[in-house]
Amino acid sequence: MTNVIAINGSARKDGNTAILIRRMLEELENEGIETELVQLAGKKIQGCTACMKCFENRDRRCVLDDDIVNDCIEKMAGADGIILGSPVYFSDVTAEMKALVDRAGFVSFANDGLFKRKVGSAVVAQRRTGAMHSLDTLLHFLLSADMIVPGRPSIGIGRDIGEVDKDDEGIASAKNAGRNMAWLLKAVTR
Ligand SMILES: Cc1cc2nc3c(=O)[nH]c(=O)nc-3n(C[C@H](O)[C@H](O)[C@H](O)COP(=O)(O)O)c2cc1C
């Protein structure tokens, strides 16, 4: 069965980013696609130490084995589609999301492209500014990992948890992104 893993880089579990991701996942599920949401909030995660051991070991894992990154890499490598979501923190993604993409990205490079030709999409929640820069960060990762990215990534506006639900256009953008991802997944996994 076609499946999608979504990763929420917010420090807040079940916050605005999670709400947007869930709207995307509902659209995917409506099309018979299996989904899973992993939230990094409260989980241990550290940045890349540039040890380059992944290029020596080539075992589809990061040598730092005591946080959530290897679980995420395994789920991402086993999925047909990957959604990365983050709130905007100082005009970029969260430190947790950046740690994940740096390490998952290098492990992917070291292993001939673990995420190659998967369908990738991105979603961000912002209070006011920085969404495009944050999306750029996520899209650079998806594209540099040889993934196929459907238009149009989703942006939702809100500050406190749940506020994004009042952003009708933001919710519509998440649903649209989910439908576009489902369409592309069906086309490439046929
Ligand atoms: C450390 C920090 C930095 C933030 N920086 C920005 C920012 O640069 N621009 C912005 O629009 N919102 C910023 N925000 C607000 C969040 O992006 C916003 O509250 C978002 O809805 C949080 O999503 P979440 O509920 O998924 O965590 C920041 C929040 C925090 C905690």
The ligand as a Gaussian input file, in Angstrom:
#p B3LYP/6-31G(d) Opt

LIG

0 1
 C       11.605000      30.817000      18.928000
 C       10.459000      31.217000      18.049000
 C       10.716000      31.994000      16.933000
 C        9.673000      32.385000      16.094000
 N        9.971000      33.146000      14.984000
 C        8.977000      33.505000      14.142000
 C        9.266000      34.257000      12.953000
 O       10.410000      34.577000      12.630000
 N        8.229000      34.602000      12.154000
 C        6.930000      34.261000      12.450000
 O        6.042000      34.600000      11.679000
 N        6.631000      33.531000      13.552000
 C        7.629000      33.146000      14.401000
 N        7.326000      32.383000      15.511000
 C        5.919000      31.981000      15.751000
 C        5.595000      30.574000      15.255000
 O        6.047000      30.345000      13.953000
 C        4.069000      30.363000      15.305000
 O        3.598000      30.527000      16.621000
 C        3.641000      29.015000      14.772000
 O        2.242000      28.985000      14.626000
 C        4.056000      27.891000      15.714000
 O        3.671000      26.650000      15.178000
 P        3.504000      25.352000      16.116000
 O        2.242000      25.563000      16.906000
 O        3.414000      24.214000      15.188000
 O        4.722000      25.287000      16.982000
 C        8.343000      31.987000      16.383000
 C        8.090000      31.188000      17.513000
 C        9.129000      30.805000      18.333000
 C        8.844000      29.927000      19.537000

